[in-house]
Amino acid sequence: MAFLNNIQDNWEPVLINLAYIGGAIVAGLIVKLIIFAVIRGYAKKKGNFLAESILNRMNTPAIIFFPVLFLSFVIPTLDFTLLEEGTVDLIMEIADIAAFTYLLVKGVYVFDDVVRHTHQVDKTDNFRNRKVLTQMTYIKRIMIITITLVALAVILMNFDNVRKIGTGIITSAGVAGIIVGFAAQKTIANLLAGLQIAFTQPIRIDDVLVVEGEWGRVEEINLTYVVVKIWDKRRLVLPIQYFIEKPFQNWTRRSSDILGTIYLYLDYTVPVEELRDKLNSIVKDNPLWDGQVAGVQVTNTTETNIEVRALISATDSGKAWDLRCEVREKLVDFLQKNYPHSLPKTRAEVDGSLQEGGDKPKWMPDTDNEPAKLPPPTS
């Protein structure tokens, strides 16, 4: 009640203070609107991606930052005798740090947007772009964590009690660090593995992997885990340390081009040379083929058939898969129409024959009502 009575007795200074505070907030918003109007006009005129990212990312933090900035200029000139000395200054200092931190964090996102825009992965030769994006994923997170921790430390240092406790915390930091290290051993190992992956790069964003028996692309690389998008739109989530400790296949480690194989199991009578010519005619004008490798070889023989391998190349694994399916279908169709006798068959040789006046084979029935007995299989 005493505080309210003081306000009633000193209403004129209170109104003046409120008017200055309101004016500072309005002035900050006007400055924000002017600055963003200029950026918006530049973005429309030039089509500048950086300007568009600033408009999208920093609109909200700017609404907070500019009014707080103007308030920090006005507050020291006002009379706050009704409040405890230093309270308003402390509040404004914390508000300044928080608003500036928010602006910096969003600035990191703008930087990330620009890097991703200039290093897009939807290109055929995207090795360097994927390398940069993988590193940027970790750099962005580390920068945000660092900015947040520094801002929090600066805010806490404004409180005397925290500053006094700080000496004791630093003294016991060694023991605490050992305890935390044991408690978070796996988490720390994943973080260190993440840093190792970011700079040695056994995997990158959009890499094609075969991991845990699944084929997919690296969709996300986070601080402690990796998300692999499987070809059928499932997601395989693995701890990031997995890619340091266990083997996996990376089909785009150095480049995205790859060889595809088609295996056909055919009769010995198949004309291999004509099959080879047919393969060349299939891939010759096919946009999926990169023009590098196309060949047919007999890679194995068995007692019943031969193994024919068609080898083709493509610029990436997705195109290689589609090309393999298309080549396989057309080769089978070619054989069905032109050389049906060369398709796999099972042969059987039967000993004995019916001759006039001769004995019936053992497997034939002696009477018409008796079922026939199949001859024994030949070796």
C-alpha positions as CSV (number, residue, x, y, z in Angstrom):
1,M,0.0,0.0,0.0
2,A,2.9,2.4,0.8
3,F,4.2,1.9,-2.8
4,L,0.7,2.7,-4.3
5,N,0.4,5.8,-2.0
6,N,3.8,7.0,-3.2
7,I,2.6,6.7,-6.8
8,Q,-0.5,8.6,-6.0
9,D,1.5,11.4,-4.4
10,N,4.1,11.5,-7.2
11,W,1.8,10.8,-10.2
12,E,3.3,13.5,-12.4
13,P,6.9,12.0,-12.5
14,V,5.4,8.6,-13.1
15,L,3.4,9.9,-16.1
16,I,6.5,11.6,-17.5
17,N,8.5,8.4,-17.2
18,L,5.8,6.4,-18.9
19,A,5.7,8.9,-21.7
20,Y,9.4,8.7,-22.3
21,I,9.3,4.9,-22.1
22,G,6.4,4.8,-24.6
23,G,8.1,7.3,-26.9
24,A,11.4,5.2,-26.9
25,I,9.4,2.0,-27.7
26,V,7.6,3.8,-30.6
27,A,10.8,5.3,-31.9
28,G,12.5,1.9,-31.9
29,L,9.6,0.3,-33.8
30,I,9.6,3.2,-36.3
31,V,13.4,2.7,-36.9
32,K,12.8,-1.0,-37.3
33,L,10.1,-0.4,-39.9
34,I,12.2,2.0,-41.8
35,I,15.2,-0.3,-41.9
36,F,13.2,-3.4,-43.0
37,A,11.3,-1.3,-45.6
38,V,14.6,-0.5,-47.2
39,I,15.7,-4.1,-47.0
40,R,12.4,-5.3,-48.5
41,G,12.6,-2.8,-51.4
42,Y,16.2,-3.9,-52.1
43,A,15.2,-7.6,-52.0
44,K,12.3,-7.0,-54.5
45,K,14.5,-4.9,-56.8
46,K,17.6,-7.0,-56.8
47,G,16.2,-10.4,-55.9
48,N,18.9,-10.7,-53.2
49,F,18.7,-13.9,-51.2
50,L,20.5,-12.4,-48.2
51,A,18.0,-9.6,-47.9
52,E,15.1,-12.1,-48.1
53,S,16.7,-14.3,-45.4
54,I,17.1,-11.2,-43.1
55,L,13.4,-10.3,-43.6
56,N,12.3,-13.9,-42.8
57,R,14.6,-14.6,-39.9
58,M,15.2,-11.3,-38.1
59,N,11.8,-9.7,-38.2
60,T,10.8,-10.9,-34.7
61,P,14.1,-10.2,-32.9
62,A,14.3,-6.8,-34.5
63,I,10.9,-5.9,-33.1
64,I,12.4,-6.6,-29.7
65,F,15.9,-5.3,-30.2
66,F,15.3,-1.8,-31.4
67,P,12.8,-0.8,-28.7
68,V,15.1,-2.2,-26.0
69,L,18.0,-0.3,-27.6
70,F,16.2,3.0,-27.5
71,L,15.0,2.3,-23.9
72,S,18.6,1.7,-22.9
73,F,19.3,5.3,-24.1
74,V,16.3,6.8,-22.4
75,I,16.2,5.0,-19.0
76,P,19.3,6.5,-17.5
77,T,17.8,10.0,-17.9
78,L,14.6,9.2,-16.0
79,D,13.9,9.5,-12.3
80,F,13.0,6.2,-10.6
81,T,13.1,7.3,-7.0
82,L,10.1,5.0,-6.2
83,L,12.2,1.9,-7.0
84,E,15.3,0.5,-5.3
85,E,18.4,2.1,-6.7
86,G,20.0,0.1,-9.5
87,T,17.0,-2.2,-10.1
88,V,16.0,-0.5,-13.4
89,D,19.5,-0.5,-14.7
90,L,19.9,-4.2,-13.9
91,I,16.7,-5.0,-15.7
92,M,17.7,-3.0,-18.7
93,E,21.1,-4.5,-18.9
94,I,19.6,-8.0,-18.8
95,A,17.1,-7.0,-21.5
96,D,19.9,-5.6,-23.7
97,I,21.9,-8.8,-23.4
98,A,18.9,-11.0,-24.1
99,A,17.7,-9.0,-27.1
100,F,21.2,-8.8,-28.6
101,T,21.6,-12.6,-28.1
102,Y,18.3,-13.3,-29.8
103,L,19.4,-11.1,-32.7
104,L,22.8,-12.9,-32.9
105,V,21.3,-16.3,-32.9
106,K,18.9,-15.4,-35.8
107,G,22.0,-13.9,-37.5
108,V,23.6,-17.4,-37.4
109,Y,20.4,-18.8,-39.1
110,V,20.8,-16.1,-41.8
111,F,24.4,-17.2,-42.4
112,D,23.3,-20.8,-42.6
113,D,20.6,-19.9,-45.1
114,V,23.1,-18.1,-47.3
115,V,25.5,-21.0,-47.2
116,R,22.8,-23.5,-48.0
117,H,21.5,-21.3,-50.9
118,T,25.0,-21.0,-52.5
119,H,25.8,-24.7,-51.9
120,Q,22.7,-26.6,-53.1
121,V,22.9,-30.3,-53.4
122,D,20.4,-30.7,-56.2
123,K,23.2,-30.9,-58.8
124,T,24.9,-33.8,-60.5
125,D,28.4,-32.8,-59.2
126,N,27.6,-31.8,-55.7
127,F,30.6,-33.2,-53.8
128,R,32.0,-29.9,-52.5
129,N,28.5,-28.6,-51.7
130,R,27.7,-31.6,-49.5
131,K,31.0,-31.2,-47.8
132,V,30.3,-27.6,-46.9
133,L,26.8,-28.3,-45.8
134,T,27.9,-31.1,-43.5
135,Q,30.5,-28.8,-41.8
136,M,27.9,-26.0,-41.6
137,T,25.5,-28.2,-39.7
138,Y,27.9,-28.5,-36.8
139,I,29.3,-24.9,-37.0
140,K,25.8,-23.5,-36.8
141,R,24.9,-25.5,-33.7
142,I,28.2,-24.8,-32.0
143,M,27.9,-21.1,-32.6
144,I,24.3,-21.0,-31.2
145,I,25.3,-22.9,-28.1
146,T,28.4,-20.7,-27.6
147,I,26.4,-17.5,-28.0
148,T,23.7,-18.7,-25.6
149,L,26.2,-19.8,-22.9
150,V,28.2,-16.6,-23.1
151,A,25.1,-14.5,-22.8
152,L,23.8,-16.5,-19.9
153,A,27.2,-16.2,-18.1
154,V,27.2,-12.4,-18.7
155,I,23.7,-12.1,-17.3
156,L,24.5,-14.2,-14.2
157,M,27.6,-12.1,-13.5
158,N,25.3,-9.1,-12.9
159,F,24.1,-10.7,-9.6
160,D,26.5,-10.4,-6.7
161,N,25.4,-13.6,-5.1
162,V,26.2,-15.6,-8.3
163,R,29.6,-13.8,-8.5
164,K,30.5,-14.9,-5.0
165,I,29.4,-18.5,-5.6
166,G,31.5,-18.5,-8.8
167,T,34.8,-18.8,-6.8
168,G,33.5,-22.0,-5.1
169,I,32.3,-23.4,-8.4
170,I,35.7,-22.8,-10.1
171,T,37.5,-24.5,-7.1
172,S,35.3,-27.6,-7.4
173,A,35.2,-27.6,-11.2
174,G,37.8,-30.3,-11.5
175,V,35.9,-32.8,-9.4
176,A,32.6,-31.9,-11.0
177,G,34.1,-32.3,-14.4
178,I,35.2,-35.8,-13.6
179,I,31.7,-36.8,-12.3
180,V,29.9,-35.3,-15.2
181,G,32.4,-36.9,-17.6
182,F,31.6,-40.4,-16.2
183,A,27.9,-39.7,-16.2
184,A,27.7,-38.4,-19.7
185,Q,30.4,-40.6,-21.2
186,K,28.3,-41.8,-24.2
187,T,26.9,-38.3,-24.9
188,I,30.4,-36.8,-24.9
189,A,31.6,-39.6,-27.1
190,N,28.8,-38.9,-29.6
191,L,29.6,-35.1,-29.5
192,L,33.3,-35.8,-30.2
193,A,32.3,-38.3,-33.0
194,G,30.1,-35.6,-34.5
195,L,33.0,-33.2,-34.6
196,Q,35.2,-35.9,-36.2
197,I,32.5,-36.6,-38.8
198,A,32.1,-32.8,-39.5
199,F,35.7,-32.4,-40.5
200,T,37.0,-35.8,-41.6
201,Q,33.6,-36.5,-43.3
202,P,33.1,-40.2,-43.7
203,I,29.5,-39.2,-44.4
204,R,28.0,-36.0,-45.7
205,I,24.5,-34.5,-46.2
206,D,22.8,-36.3,-49.1
207,D,25.4,-39.1,-49.2
208,V,24.0,-42.5,-50.4
209,L,24.6,-45.2,-47.8
210,V,23.9,-48.9,-47.3
211,V,23.7,-49.2,-43.6
212,E,22.1,-51.9,-41.5
213,G,21.1,-53.6,-44.7
214,E,19.1,-50.5,-45.9
215,W,19.7,-48.2,-48.9
216,G,19.1,-44.5,-48.3
217,R,20.4,-41.0,-48.2
218,V,21.7,-38.9,-45.3
219,E,18.9,-36.5,-44.5
220,E,20.2,-35.0,-41.2
221,I,23.4,-35.0,-39.2
222,N,22.8,-33.8,-35.7
223,L,25.1,-33.4,-32.7
224,T,24.3,-36.9,-31.4
225,Y,22.5,-38.8,-34.2
226,V,22.1,-39.2,-37.9
227,V,18.9,-39.6,-39.9
228,V,19.0,-41.7,-43.0
229,K,16.0,-41.5,-45.4
230,I,15.4,-45.0,-46.7
231,W,14.2,-45.3,-50.3
232,D,10.7,-46.3,-49.3
233,K,10.4,-43.0,-47.2
234,R,11.2,-44.7,-43.8
235,R,13.8,-43.0,-41.6
236,L,16.7,-44.9,-40.0
237,V,18.0,-43.1,-36.9
238,L,21.5,-44.1,-35.7
239,P,23.8,-42.7,-33.0
240,I,26.5,-40.7,-34.7
241,Q,29.2,-42.8,-33.1
242,Y,27.9,-45.7,-35.2
243,F,29.6,-44.2,-38.2
244,I,33.0,-44.1,-36.4
245,E,32.9,-47.6,-34.9
246,K,31.0,-49.8,-37.5
247,P,31.5,-50.5,-41.2
248,F,29.0,-49.2,-43.7
249,Q,28.8,-48.6,-47.5
250,N,29.1,-45.0,-48.8
251,W,28.3,-44.9,-52.5
252,T,29.1,-41.2,-52.9
253,R,32.3,-40.9,-50.9
254,R,34.4,-39.4,-53.7
255,S,31.9,-39.1,-56.5
256,S,28.3,-40.1,-57.3
257,D,28.9,-42.2,-60.4
258,I,28.4,-45.9,-60.0
259,L,28.3,-49.2,-61.9
260,G,25.1,-51.3,-62.1
261,T,24.9,-55.0,-62.7
262,I,22.2,-57.2,-64.2
263,Y,22.5,-61.0,-63.9
264,L,20.7,-63.3,-66.3
265,Y,20.7,-67.1,-66.0
266,L,20.3,-68.6,-69.4
267,D,20.7,-71.8,-71.5
268,Y,24.0,-72.7,-73.1
269,T,22.5,-72.0,-76.5
270,V,22.1,-68.2,-75.9
271,P,23.9,-66.1,-78.5
272,V,26.1,-63.9,-76.2
273,E,27.3,-61.6,-79.0
274,E,23.8,-60.7,-80.1
275,L,22.9,-60.1,-76.5
276,R,25.9,-57.7,-76.3
277,D,24.7,-55.8,-79.3
278,K,21.2,-55.6,-77.9
279,L,22.5,-54.0,-74.7
280,N,24.4,-51.4,-76.6
281,S,21.3,-50.5,-78.6
282,I,19.3,-50.2,-75.4
283,V,21.6,-47.8,-73.6
284,K,22.8,-45.9,-76.6
285,D,20.1,-43.2,-76.5
286,N,19.0,-43.7,-73.0
287,P,19.2,-40.5,-70.9
288,L,19.9,-42.5,-67.7
289,W,23.2,-43.9,-69.2
290,D,26.4,-41.7,-68.7
291,G,28.1,-43.1,-71.8
292,Q,30.9,-44.7,-69.9
293,V,30.4,-48.4,-69.4
294,A,28.2,-51.0,-71.2
295,G,29.2,-54.6,-71.6
296,V,28.1,-58.2,-71.4
297,Q,30.2,-61.1,-70.0
298,V,29.7,-64.7,-69.1
299,T,30.7,-64.8,-65.5
300,N,29.9,-68.3,-64.4
301,T,28.7,-71.7,-65.7
302,T,26.9,-74.5,-64.0
303,E,25.7,-78.0,-65.1
304,T,22.3,-76.5,-66.1
305,N,22.9,-72.9,-67.3
306,I,25.3,-70.0,-67.7
307,E,25.5,-66.8,-65.7
308,V,25.5,-63.7,-67.9
309,R,26.3,-60.3,-66.4
310,A,25.4,-57.0,-68.1
311,L,27.4,-54.1,-66.7
312,I,26.2,-50.5,-67.1
313,S,27.2,-47.1,-65.6
314,A,25.2,-44.0,-64.5
315,T,25.9,-40.7,-62.9
316,D,24.3,-41.6,-59.5
317,S,22.8,-44.6,-57.8
318,G,19.2,-43.5,-58.4
319,K,19.6,-43.4,-62.2
320,A,21.7,-46.7,-62.0
321,W,18.7,-48.4,-60.4
322,D,16.2,-47.2,-62.9
323,L,18.6,-48.1,-65.8
324,R,19.2,-51.6,-64.4
325,C,15.5,-52.3,-64.3
326,E,14.9,-51.0,-67.8
327,V,17.8,-53.0,-69.3
328,R,16.7,-56.1,-67.5
329,E,13.2,-55.9,-68.8
330,K,14.3,-55.2,-72.4
331,L,16.9,-58.0,-72.4
332,V,14.3,-60.5,-71.2
333,D,11.8,-59.3,-73.7
334,F,14.4,-59.6,-76.5
335,L,15.2,-63.2,-75.5
336,Q,11.6,-64.2,-75.3
337,K,10.8,-62.9,-78.8
338,N,13.9,-63.9,-80.6
339,Y,15.6,-66.7,-78.7
340,P,13.1,-68.4,-76.5
341,H,15.1,-71.6,-76.7
342,S,17.9,-69.8,-74.8
343,L,15.9,-69.3,-71.7
344,P,16.6,-71.6,-68.8
345,K,15.2,-75.1,-69.2
346,T,15.4,-78.4,-67.3
347,R,16.5,-81.5,-69.4
348,A,15.6,-85.1,-68.7
349,E,16.8,-88.2,-70.5
350,V,14.6,-91.3,-70.6
351,D,16.1,-94.7,-71.3
352,G,14.1,-97.3,-73.2
353,S,11.6,-96.9,-76.0
354,L,8.4,-98.6,-77.2
355,Q,9.0,-100.7,-80.3
356,E,6.6,-103.0,-82.0
357,G,6.7,-106.3,-80.2
358,G,9.2,-105.0,-77.6
359,D,8.9,-104.9,-73.8
360,K,7.4,-102.0,-72.1
361,P,9.7,-99.8,-70.1
362,K,9.6,-100.6,-66.4
363,W,7.9,-97.2,-65.6
364,M,4.9,-97.9,-67.8
365,P,1.9,-99.7,-66.3
366,D,1.2,-103.3,-67.2
367,T,-2.5,-102.6,-67.5
368,D,-4.5,-99.6,-68.5
369,N,-5.9,-99.2,-65.0
370,E,-2.6,-99.2,-63.3
371,P,-1.0,-95.7,-62.7
372,A,2.2,-95.0,-64.4
373,K,5.4,-94.9,-62.3
374,L,7.7,-92.0,-63.2
375,P,11.2,-93.1,-64.2
376,P,14.0,-92.4,-61.7
377,P,15.8,-89.1,-62.2
378,T,19.0,-89.2,-64.2
379,S,22.2,-88.0,-62.6
